[in-house]
């Protein structure tokens, strides 16, 4: 796992076409903005796990 420190307004790039920006920090919550091509699914991990459990898929 890569661990980075970013400030509000700063971003990071994943590959050539995914950008993750720090928009706001409130206490323990961080608001992120994600720019990705429409063919790339962006989903919260807990929702993905919930869908996988419902479909009987292994976690991981």
Backbone bond lengths (Angstrom), bond angles and torsions (degrees), N, CA, C in turn:
res aa  C-N    CA-C-N  psi(-1)  N-CA   C-N-CA  omega(-1)  CA-C   N-CA-C  phi
1 X - - - 1.446 - - 1.524 108.84 -
2 X 1.296 114.93 132.45 1.461 121.49 175.62 1.526 107.91 -90.95
3 X 1.318 117.90 130.25 1.456 122.57 179.61 1.526 107.98 -115.51
4 X 1.331 115.88 124.29 1.458 121.90 -178.03 1.526 110.08 -124.40
5 X 1.306 116.18 153.96 1.456 122.11 172.59 1.518 107.51 -110.73
6 X 1.321 116.64 128.54 1.452 122.45 -179.76 1.522 109.17 -132.78
7 X 1.317 116.19 150.31 1.456 122.19 176.19 1.524 108.84 -105.10
8 X 1.337 116.34 166.80 1.455 120.20 176.68 1.529 109.16 -55.74
9 X 1.310 114.95 133.59 1.461 120.92 -179.19 1.515 113.74 91.57
10 X 1.317 117.55 -15.11 1.465 120.55 178.17 1.525 109.14 -89.49
11 X 1.324 115.61 159.57 1.454 119.81 -178.04 1.517 110.46 -142.27
12 X 1.318 115.22 175.11 1.456 121.53 173.99 1.514 107.83 -137.07
13 X 1.308 115.51 154.82 1.457 121.62 -179.27 1.515 109.80 -111.56
14 X 1.324 115.10 138.50 1.461 121.85 173.97 1.519 105.73 -116.51
15 X 1.308 115.78 113.42 1.459 119.63 -174.38 1.523 109.84 64.98
16 X 1.318 115.82 -150.83 1.465 120.83 -178.09 1.517 113.67 -94.75
17 X 1.356 117.27 -13.02 1.451 116.78 -168.87 1.530 115.99 -136.75
18 X 1.333 117.59 15.74 1.466 120.41 175.94 1.522 108.35 -123.81
19 X 1.327 115.16 126.08 1.466 121.54 -179.09 1.522 108.51 -123.72
20 X 1.328 116.24 130.45 1.459 122.85 176.93 1.523 107.40 -118.17
21 X 1.338 116.07 121.52 1.460 121.11 -176.93 1.526 110.37 -117.69
22 X 1.321 116.36 143.35 1.466 121.81 174.14 1.526 106.49 -85.56
23 X 1.337 116.59 117.53 1.460 121.46 -176.93 1.521 112.54 -96.37
24 X 1.329 116.13 -38.08 1.461 119.46 -173.63 1.526 109.48 -161.59
25 X 1.315 116.23 148.40 1.460 122.16 174.59 1.524 106.96 -127.84
26 X 1.334 116.04 123.14 1.472 122.10 177.42 1.522 107.96 -128.43
27 X 1.309 116.93 103.93 1.466 119.67 -178.56 1.512 110.54 59.64
28 X 1.339 116.17 -117.52 1.462 121.15 -178.99 1.525 113.00 -95.40
29 X 1.333 117.74 3.73 1.464 120.92 -179.79 1.520 110.77 -104.18
30 X 1.309 114.88 140.93 1.452 122.16 177.90 1.529 107.61 -123.05
31 X 1.323 116.90 128.34 1.464 121.12 175.89 1.519 107.61 -96.02
32 X 1.333 115.23 126.74 1.457 122.05 -179.53 1.516 109.72 -114.85
33 X 1.307 116.20 144.67 1.454 122.18 170.52 1.514 107.90 -110.50
34 X 1.329 116.45 133.88 1.462 120.82 -177.19 1.519 109.06 -123.55
35 X 1.321 116.02 123.21 1.463 122.13 174.34 1.519 107.36 -109.08
36 X 1.330 115.87 119.95 1.461 121.06 -179.53 1.527 108.47 -145.67
37 X 1.314 117.23 154.31 1.466 120.01 176.32 1.532 110.08 -59.58
38 X 1.327 117.50 152.68 1.465 120.42 -177.36 1.525 114.16 -62.86
39 X 1.319 118.13 -21.12 1.465 119.80 -179.61 1.529 112.73 -84.01
40 X 1.334 118.17 0.00 1.462 122.26 178.14 1.525 108.49 -105.06
41 X 1.321 116.33 120.13 1.466 120.89 179.56 1.527 109.26 -75.40
42 X 1.332 115.66 133.36 1.459 121.94 174.98 1.523 105.86 -121.58
43 X 1.348 116.30 116.32 1.455 120.82 -174.66 1.519 109.83 -142.27
44 X 1.330 116.00 143.29 1.471 119.50 174.72 1.524 108.35 -62.49
45 X 1.325 116.07 138.91 1.457 121.14 -175.21 1.518 112.34 -58.05
46 X 1.347 117.85 -42.41 1.456 119.34 -177.64 1.524 112.00 -64.83
47 X 1.336 118.52 -31.53 1.462 120.41 176.74 1.525 110.87 -71.97
48 X 1.306 116.78 -38.94 1.459 121.02 177.11 1.530 110.84 -62.07
49 X 1.331 116.78 -42.38 1.464 120.94 177.92 1.526 111.19 -64.20
50 X 1.333 116.63 -40.00 1.457 121.21 179.37 1.533 110.61 -63.30
51 X 1.319 117.15 -43.79 1.459 121.55 177.99 1.524 110.06 -63.00
52 X 1.324 117.45 -43.28 1.467 121.07 179.73 1.517 111.62 -63.13
53 X 1.350 117.38 -40.19 1.464 120.26 177.67 1.527 110.54 -62.76
54 X 1.324 116.96 -43.53 1.466 121.25 -179.93 1.524 111.06 -63.05
55 X 1.318 116.65 -33.66 1.462 121.45 -178.61 1.528 112.76 -90.12
56 X 1.336 117.32 2.05 1.456 120.98 178.74 1.508 113.98 71.75
57 X 1.323 117.55 24.17 1.465 120.79 178.72 1.513 109.92 -91.25
58 X 1.347 117.54 145.69 1.465 120.07 177.49 1.521 111.89 -66.57
59 X 1.320 116.81 150.12 1.459 122.20 179.29 1.521 109.58 -83.65
60 X 1.337 115.58 154.65 1.449 117.46 176.17 1.443 115.49 152.58
